[in-house]
Amino acid sequence: MTAAEPRDAASAASRMDKWSVAWTFLALALWGLFSFLLLADHGPDALCRGPLVDPDPSAQACRDESLRQWPALLSILALTLLTTITAAATTVYAKLLNRLPRTERTERDGAESPTST
């Protein structure tokens, strides 16, 4: 193991931490979009209620908006859940990478590792 490897591991951990923050912000933005499309009033003069409030609109103008229909909302929900799971996984991985270089250094220096008994 060379002296440059811990620095590489630290830079990889920093880079993964930045990716986890980016995925988290993307997931939050998609959750905001999903909740807005689901709850906000829309249509001409905001006469149409949100799909969660009024799942079966009676006016034709309310039925024409494609992003407010349930198939589109469910696909946005699927995309939102995918980004949320990715954000959680990259956050856990970034935290794991932040801990690994410290553990390797203590084992290399001859000190007891936290996992050994």
N, C-alpha and C positions, 0 to 999 in steps of 0.2 A: 504494500500500500504506500503510495507516495504522498507527499505533503499537499499536492494539488487536489487530490481526490476529496477531502473534506470540504474544500471550497466549492468544488463542483456539486457536491451533494447539497451544500447550503444554497447555491444558486438555483439548483433544481427545485428545492423546497420553496424558495422565494417565488420562482416562476409558477409553480403549481398553486401557491397561495393566491397569486394574482388571478389565475384562471378560476379559482374557486369563487373569488369575489365577483368576477365578471359573470359567471354562471348564476350566482345568487341574484345579482341585479337583473339579469335577463328573466329569471324565474319570477321575481317580484313584479316586473313590468308585465309579464304575461298574465299573472294572477290579477293585476289591476285591470288589464284589458278584458279578461274574462268576466270579472265581476261587473265592470261597466256595461258590457254587452248584455249581461244577464239581468241587471237591475234597473238601468237607466231608461227613462221615458224617451221615445224617439218618434219619428214620423213628422208629418206636416203639423207645425205648431205644437209639437210634443204631445199629440193626442193619443198616441199608442203607448201602452204600458209595457214594461219590460217582460220578457218571456217567463221569468220566474213568478212575477206578480200576476200576469194574465197569460197562461199557457196557450189558450185558444182564442186569438183575437178575432173579433167579428168584422172589423172594417177591412176592406180589400187593400187599402194603402198600408195597413200594418202587416199584411201577409207577404208583401212584395219585397221586403228587405231581407236579403239572403243571409246576412251575417247574424240576424236575430232568430233564425230558424234552428230547431234543435239539432239537426245533423251537423251544421257548421259549429254550433256551440260545443257539441261533444268532441269534435275534432280539435277545437282550440283547447278544450280541457285535457285531451290526450297529450297534446304538445306541451301544455303547461306542466302536467305531471312528469313528463319525460325530462324537461329541463330542471324541475325540482329534484328529481332523483339524481340527475347528473351533478347538480350543485351540491347535494349532500355527499355524494361519493367523492367528488374532488376536494371538498372541505375535509373529510375524514382522511383522505390520502395526503393532503398537504400537512395536516397535523401529524400524521405518522412520519412523513419525511422530515419534519422539523425535529422530531425526537430521535431519529436514527443516527445522525452524525454524533450526537452527544454520547450515545450508548457505545458506538464503535470506538470513539476516542478513549473512553474509560477502560474498555477491554484491552485496547492496544497499550495503554500506559501501565497495565498490570494491576489496576484497581479492580475490586470486585464489581461484577456487573449487577445491575439491580434485579436481574432475573435469576441469578445463581443463588443457591442456598448454602 
